[in-house]
Amino acid sequence: MMHKFIDIHCHSALKPYSKSLKRKYKDYTNSANYKDESSIWYQDLPTAGDILLNKSLTVTKFRQSDFKTALEAGVKIMVVSIDPMEKGFVFNKLNRPIKTTGKLLRNFVTGIGIPRIENLQELNDYYTDLYRNYQFLDQLNETDININGNVFRYKLVDSFYDIDESVSNVIHIIMSIEGGHVLNTGLELANVITDANEVITNARKLKSNDWRVKPFYITLAHHFSNLLCGHAASFKGISKLAYDQKCDKEESISVMGYAVIDELLKKDYGRRIFIDVKHMNLKSRQAYYRLLATKYKDETIPIIVSHGALNFTDLPQEFTSEINFYNEEIVEIAKSGGIFGIQLDERRLLKINPKDKKTKATKKSSRVLDSRAQLVWRQIEAMAFLLYADKDFNGDPWGVQAIGSDFDGIIDPLNGYWTQKNLTVLADYLIKHAKAFLDRPEAKLLPDHHTLAAEKIIEKCMYSNAYNFIKKHL
């Protein structure tokens, strides 16, 4: 069965932008040659060796969300995150630049290449690198790319009205930013003292004419401290060994962080840039929810989780991870008219609770595909039941869920669902799980059980929920 998709969080430009630095002149060029690895159209599907490496070490070396793969998969709209990688990725635990062995290890984990690692070590201005990322993405905007006799293009959109679904050979790209460090904060490893006025000025610049296309939303936190808010622990496995993440659960939004939020949410000179609460620690997320309920209580500001997963528990339990979200937060997000992108990362979806039994991979690929799709379905179903159970929620319990794959970020993709090319298979298995759910006794407790169709539930999650959100807020 053919499907269409929207992915509200991926990193299509991260690897090609990094690979552009391999050239002699380091010219940050997005190559129009789709066979060039510095092209955002460059397709590098996983080999058997790539898959074996991922299963054994959770390292993802292949491309997942290049635009050729996206179009072939039926992805109509993508929110592409641009973000200079933080310097914490290229320094050791003694806050010193990594040397040869360390560079090889970091390149092994990230796949960005030694030249980009060295570039990041020298970097002392995140905002300049952010703008280069934007220019890289903008270079081939609406440029015809001939691939095996077929002409494709992508279009950067600044408004919902820029989206034309009638064309089949065009993918519509919305920009987001991951990490408030891009405003030039958290550069202590480069011996740069953060200037709060500069940070606020850079936030204002995101809405200026310098940016022909503006970001839709920005995650305030990312992997390392940025002096704006507390961040949640995010690394596991080989990544946790490689990086010093230093997380403080008691750290909340700073004075500078509140000023940045206010600047981004202003409508004085252009549309708002919304806040994505992924990567914030629990205390910072709760502070943000309170801000919306007080200072912004009379305004319509949706809470966005671009790529996340559930803890399946009320606030908080010892075994849970702060990077995942609690039951109360799902209700808060839905009541705000927000959106929750379910990320396709085994590290987030697989081991939620010590009482859960780890889904065993078998040699039969259909069983692996089925079990991994069930992990995603579990998220969709749990959100619906939480919202049905809340007496104060009057919206659609199936209307908050979306897909935010986080493909080409530093993730461990669900076994069998390696790239966007596998989204159609995921949709088919999700429909199977939705049908099984609708036949269970507990499903009959849902008020509109008799009107629910499995295909419609999955279509909403993988397309129309995100489409309606974009239509309302972009």
C-alpha positions in Angstrom: 0.0 0.0 0.0 1.3 3.5 -0.9 1.4 6.1 1.8 2.6 9.7 2.1 4.5 11.1 5.1 5.6 14.1 6.9 8.8 13.9 9.1 8.9 16.8 11.6 12.5 16.2 12.6 15.5 15.0 10.7 19.1 16.1 9.9 19.3 15.7 6.1 22.0 18.4 5.8 24.3 17.4 8.6 26.4 14.8 6.8 26.6 16.6 3.4 27.5 19.9 5.0 30.2 18.2 7.0 31.5 16.4 3.9 31.7 19.6 2.0 34.7 20.4 4.2 36.7 17.6 2.6 37.4 19.8 -0.4 40.6 21.7 -0.8 39.0 25.1 -0.4 36.4 24.1 2.2 33.8 26.1 0.3 30.6 24.8 2.1 29.1 23.9 -1.3 25.9 21.8 -1.6 26.8 19.9 -4.7 24.3 19.7 -7.5 25.9 16.3 -8.5 23.7 13.7 -6.6 26.7 11.3 -6.8 28.8 13.6 -4.7 28.7 12.9 -0.9 28.6 16.6 -0.2 25.2 16.8 -2.0 22.0 16.7 0.0 20.7 14.4 -2.8 23.4 11.8 -2.2 21.9 8.5 -1.5 23.9 5.9 0.5 21.6 3.1 1.5 22.8 0.6 4.2 24.8 -2.4 3.1 24.8 -5.7 5.0 28.0 -4.6 6.6 26.5 -1.3 7.7 23.5 -3.1 9.3 25.9 -5.5 11.1 27.9 -2.6 12.5 24.7 -0.9 13.7 23.4 -4.0 15.4 26.7 -4.7 17.1 27.8 -1.1 18.1 24.6 1.0 17.4 26.7 3.1 14.9 24.9 4.5 11.9 27.3 5.2 9.0 24.8 5.3 6.1 22.5 8.2 5.0 18.9 8.0 6.2 17.1 11.2 5.1 18.8 12.4 1.9 16.3 14.0 -0.4 16.4 11.3 -3.1 15.5 8.7 -0.5 12.8 11.0 0.9 11.1 11.5 -2.4 11.2 7.8 -3.3 9.6 7.0 0.1 6.7 9.4 -0.3 7.8 12.0 2.1 6.0 15.2 1.0 7.1 17.6 3.8 10.2 17.5 6.0 11.3 19.7 8.9 15.1 19.7 8.5 17.0 20.7 11.5 20.1 22.8 11.0 22.5 23.0 13.9 26.2 23.5 14.4 27.4 20.5 16.4 28.5 21.5 19.8 32.2 21.7 20.7 31.6 19.1 23.4 31.6 16.5 20.6 35.2 17.3 19.7 36.8 17.8 23.2 37.7 15.1 25.8 36.6 14.9 29.4 39.6 17.1 30.4 38.1 19.9 28.2 41.0 19.5 25.7 40.7 19.1 22.0 40.8 15.4 21.0 43.8 14.2 19.0 44.2 11.5 16.4 42.7 8.5 18.2 39.9 10.6 19.5 39.1 12.1 16.1 38.9 8.6 14.6 36.5 7.5 17.4 34.3 10.6 17.1 34.2 10.2 13.3 33.3 6.6 13.8 30.3 7.5 16.0 29.1 10.6 14.0 30.2 9.9 10.4 30.9 13.6 9.8 34.5 13.3 8.8 37.8 14.4 10.2 37.9 17.8 8.4 34.5 18.7 10.1 35.8 17.6 13.5 38.9 19.8 13.1 36.7 22.6 11.9 34.5 22.3 15.0 37.6 22.3 17.3 38.7 25.7 15.8 35.1 27.1 15.8 34.5 30.1 18.1 31.3 31.4 16.7 28.2 29.1 16.6 26.0 31.7 15.0 28.3 32.1 11.9 28.3 28.3 11.5 24.5 28.2 11.8 24.1 30.8 9.0 26.5 28.8 6.8 24.3 25.7 7.5 21.3 27.7 6.3 23.1 29.0 3.2 24.2 25.4 2.4 20.5 24.3 2.5 19.4 27.4 0.5 22.0 26.9 -2.3 20.0 24.3 -4.3 16.5 25.6 -3.4 14.2 25.0 -6.3 17.1 23.8 -8.4 16.3 21.0 -10.9 18.3 17.8 -10.2 18.4 15.2 -12.9 18.6 11.7 -11.4 18.6 8.9 -14.0 16.4 10.9 -16.3 14.0 12.1 -13.7 13.9 15.7 -12.6 13.5 16.5 -8.9 13.8 19.6 -6.7 13.2 20.7 -3.2 11.6 23.9 -2.0 12.4 25.8 1.2 9.1 27.1 2.5 8.5 30.0 4.9 4.7 29.7 5.0 2.1 27.0 4.6 1.0 28.8 1.4 4.3 27.9 -0.2 3.4 24.2 -0.1 1.9 22.7 -3.3 0.9 19.1 -2.8 -0.1 18.7 -6.4 3.5 18.3 -7.6 5.0 14.8 -7.2 8.6 15.6 -7.9 9.1 18.3 -5.2 9.8 17.9 -1.6 8.9 20.8 0.7 11.4 21.7 3.3 10.7 23.6 6.5 13.7 24.6 8.7 14.1 24.1 12.4 17.1 24.6 14.7 18.3 22.2 17.3 20.1 23.7 20.3 20.0 27.3 21.7 23.8 27.2 21.7 23.5 28.4 18.0 22.9 31.9 19.4 26.5 31.9 20.6 26.3 30.6 24.1 28.1 27.7 25.8 31.4 28.4 24.0 33.6 28.2 27.1 35.6 25.4 25.5 36.7 28.0 23.0 37.5 30.4 25.8 34.6 32.6 24.6 32.7 34.3 27.4 28.9 34.4 26.6 27.6 37.9 26.0 23.9 38.0 26.9 23.3 41.0 24.6 24.9 39.2 21.7 22.7 36.1 22.4 19.5 38.2 22.3 20.7 40.0 19.2 21.3 36.7 17.4 17.8 35.5 18.4 16.4 38.7 16.9 18.5 38.1 13.7 16.6 34.8 13.1 13.6 36.9 12.2 15.5 39.4 10.1 15.8 39.8 6.3 19.1 38.0 6.6 17.0 34.8 6.7 14.8 34.6 3.6 13.4 31.5 5.1 12.9 31.6 8.9 13.1 28.6 11.3 9.7 27.2 12.3 10.9 26.2 15.8 14.1 25.8 17.9 15.0 23.4 20.6 16.3 25.4 23.5 18.6 22.7 24.8 20.8 20.0 23.1 23.5 17.7 24.3 25.7 20.0 26.3 25.3 23.0 28.7 24.5 26.3 26.9 23.6 28.6 29.9 19.9 28.9 28.7 18.4 25.9 30.5 19.0 22.5 32.0 19.5 19.6 29.5 18.7 16.0 29.8 21.2 13.1 29.6 21.0 11.7 26.0 24.0 9.5 25.4 24.1 5.7 25.7 26.5 3.0 24.7 29.6 4.0 22.8 28.5 7.6 22.7 28.3 7.8 26.5 31.9 6.6 26.7 33.1 9.2 24.2 31.4 12.3 25.6 31.3 14.2 28.9 27.7 15.4 29.1 27.5 16.7 32.7 23.7 17.1 33.4 22.2 18.9 36.4 18.7 17.8 37.2 18.1 20.9 39.3 19.1 23.4 36.6 16.2 25.3 35.2 15.7 28.0 32.6 18.1 30.9 33.2 17.4 34.6 33.1 19.0 34.7 29.7 17.0 31.7 28.7 13.7 33.4 29.5 14.9 36.5 27.6 15.6 34.3 24.5 12.2 32.6 24.8 10.5 36.0 24.9 12.4 37.2 21.9 11.6 34.1 19.8 7.9 34.2 20.8 7.4 37.9 20.0 5.3 38.8 17.0 6.6 42.4 16.8 8.6 41.8 13.6 7.5 38.6 12.0 5.9 35.3 13.0 6.9 33.5 16.1 9.7 31.0 16.3 8.2 28.3 18.5 10.1 26.4 21.3 10.7 22.7 21.0 11.0 21.2 24.5 13.0 18.1 23.4 16.4 17.8 25.2 15.3 20.1 28.1 15.5 18.5 31.5 12.2 18.0 33.4 12.7 21.1 35.6 13.2 23.3 32.6 10.2 21.8 30.7 8.0 22.4 33.7 9.2 26.0 34.0 8.4 26.5 30.3 4.9 25.1 30.8 4.3 27.5 33.7 5.5 30.4 31.6 2.9 29.6 28.9 0.2 29.2 31.6 1.0 32.6 33.1 2.7 35.2 30.9 1.3 33.7 27.7 -2.0 32.4 29.0 -4.1 34.5 26.6 -2.1 33.5 23.5 -2.1 30.4 21.4 1.4 28.9 21.7 1.6 25.1 21.0 4.1 22.9 22.9 6.3 21.1 20.4 8.2 17.8 20.9 9.9 17.4 17.6 11.3 13.9 18.4 10.6 12.1 21.6 9.3 9.1 23.4 7.2 8.3 26.5 8.2 7.1 30.0 4.8 5.5 30.4 4.5 6.8 34.0 3.4 9.8 36.0 6.0 12.2 37.3 8.8 11.0 38.0 10.0 7.5 38.8 13.6 6.4 39.5 13.9 4.1 36.5 12.8 6.7 34.0 14.9 8.9 31.7 14.4 12.7 31.8 14.8 12.8 28.1 11.6 10.9 27.7 8.2 12.5 28.6 5.8 11.8 31.4 2.0 11.2 31.3 1.1 14.7 32.6 3.3 16.3 29.9 1.4 14.5 27.1 -1.9 16.1 28.3 -0.2 19.5 28.6 1.1 19.2 25.1 -2.3 18.2 23.6 -4.2 20.9 25.5 -1.9 23.5 24.0 -2.7 22.3 20.5 0.8 20.9 20.3 2.5 18.1 18.4 4.6 15.1 19.5 7.0 13.6 17.0 7.7 10.0 17.8 11.4 9.3 17.2 12.5 6.1 15.5 15.4 5.4 17.9 15.7 2.1 19.6 17.6 3.6 22.6 14.5 5.7 23.4 11.7 3.2 22.5 13.1 -0.2 23.5 14.1 -0.1 27.1 11.5 2.1 28.8 11.0 0.3 32.1 13.1 -2.3 33.9 10.0 -4.4 34.0 9.7 -4.4 30.3 11.3 -7.4 28.5 13.6 -6.4 25.7 12.1 -7.3 22.4 14.3 -10.0 20.9 15.5 -9.8 17.4 15.1 -13.0 15.5 16.4 -14.2 12.2 13.0 -13.8 10.6 12.9 -10.2 9.3 9.1 -10.0 9.5 9.2 -10.7 13.2 11.8 -8.0 13.7 9.7 -5.5 11.6 6.6 -6.4 13.5 8.2 -6.1 17.0 9.8 -2.7 16.2 6.6 -1.3 14.7 4.9 -2.4 17.9 7.2 -0.1 19.9 6.0 2.8 17.8 2.3 1.7 18.1 2.7 1.5 21.8 3.5 5.2 21.9 0.6 6.1 19.6 -1.9 4.1 21.7 -0.6 5.2 25.1 -1.0 8.9 24.1 -4.6 8.3 22.9 -5.6 6.6 26.2 -4.0 9.3 28.3 -6.0 12.0 26.5 -9.3 10.0 26.5 -8.9 9.6 30.3 -8.4 13.3 30.9 -11.8 14.9 31.6 -10.6 18.4 30.7 -9.3 17.5 27.3 -11.9 18.0 24.6 -9.8 17.5 21.5 -8.9 14.5 19.3 -6.8 11.9 21.3 -5.4 10.7 18.0 -4.5 14.2 16.9 -1.2 14.9 18.7 0.9 12.0 17.4 3.4 12.5 14.5 6.7 11.1 13.3 9.9 12.9 14.1 12.4 10.3 13.0 15.6 12.0 14.0 17.2 10.3 11.0 20.8 11.3 10.3 21.1 12.5 13.9 23.3 10.4 16.2 20.6 7.7 16.7 20.3 4.0 16.7 17.4 3.4 14.3 14.8 0.7 14.9 16.0 -2.6 13.4 14.6 -3.0 10.0 13.6 0.7 9.7 17.0 2.0 8.8 16.0 5.0 6.6 13.0 6.9 5.3 12.8 4.3 2.6 11.4 2.0 5.2 8.5 4.3 6.2 6.0 2.6 4.0 6.7 -0.8 5.6 6.4 0.8 9.0 3.0 2.3 8.1 1.8 -1.2 7.0 2.9 -2.8 10.2 1.4 0.0 12.3 -1.9 -0.5 10.5 -1.7 -4.2 11.5 -1.1 -3.3 15.2 -3.9 -0.7 15.1 -6.3 -3.3 13.7 -5.4 -5.7 16.5 -5.9 -3.0 19.0 -9.4 -2.2 17.8 -10.3 -5.8 18.2 -9.3 -5.8 21.9 -11.9 -5.3 24.7 -10.2 -2.2 26.1 -10.6 -0.4 22.7 -14.4 -0.6 23.1 -14.0 1.8 26.1 -13.1 4.6 23.7 -16.2 6.8 23.0 -15.8 6.7 19.2 -14.7 3.1 18.8 -17.3 2.4 16.2 -16.0 5.1 13.9 -12.3 4.4 14.2 -10.4 2.9 11.3 -6.9 1.5 11.7 -5.8 3.1 8.4 -7.1 6.5 9.4 -5.3 6.4 12.8 -2.0 5.7 11.1 -2.6 8.2 8.4 -3.1 10.9 11.0 0.1 10.0 12.8 2.2 9.8 9.8 0.8 12.7 7.8 -2.4 14.7 8.5 -1.7 15.6 12.2 1.6 17.3 11.2 0.0 18.7 8.1 -2.8 20.4 10.1 -0.3 21.6 12.6 1.8 23.2 9.9 -1.2 24.7 8.2 -2.3 26.4 11.5 1.1 27.6 12.7 3.4 28.2 9.8 
